[in-house]
Amino acid sequence: MASCSDVFAEPMLDDQQFLEKYGKKLQALQEEGHLPSDINKEVPYKVYSLEGSGCGSHRSIVLSSDDERFFSIELGFIKVDDIKRIYPVTRKIDASLKPKFTFHGTVKMSTATLLSRGIATMKKFGSYFKFCNNCQNFCNYYLEAIDLGTTKKMTDGEKGGIIAMAMTFIALLVTLMLKK
């Protein structure tokens, strides 16, 4: 069974100092060649998502301007004063994973704009709850923020809602049949 710390996270802090570690990570990725050298130049980006297998698996946004080098924008966590909080994560994604990507479209934006919209989406995200406001929802919100609509895949919360409705309907039918 999952502990509360695995299930919940408080909203992201709206503080520039809070993001210093993230800025350093972005700088390192840029120095390693995983982010473009000019992050303010508008270029076409292919936008994908990557999801693990199974219910409750993590989903990330994956971006590439050349379809050879890929990086993520994803919902992560950090402890601040012993409180688990939403925190942005951007990392290199191995090109060998491309067959597992789901393509969502192409946008012409700067890397800085794409990253900023990811942070803005996280700031508006609210509290994380593994079962209904999670990384899958973040991907939907992010795709909307960059004008690509939402992912074609349902979130686990949506799947759970459909299952609950189906079970309720079946229970109602069984009840009606037993009364006859």
LINQUIMO-V947132 format. One line per field, one symbol per residue. phi: phi as a letter, one per 30 degrees, with the letter a starting at -180 (. if undefined). psi: psi as a letter, one per 20 degrees, with the letter a starting at -180 (. if undefined). A space follows every 50 residues. Layout:
phi->???
psi->???
This chain:
phi->.ddeddccadeddcbddeceddedddddddddidbedcdcddbdcdcbbb bdcjdiddbbdbbacbhbcbbcbbdbbbcbhicdbdbdbbbdcddddeec dcdckbbcbdedddddddddddddeiddbecabbdddeedddeddcicib ddcddddddddddddddddddddddddddd
psi->qqrhhihqqrqqqmphhhjghgghgggghghijiqqhniippqpppprqp qrqrpjqqpqppqpijkhpqqqorpaqqpoljppqqqqpprppphiihii qppiapqorqggggghhgghghhihbqpohiinahggggggghhhjkjbr qiqqrhggghgggggghgggggggghhhh.
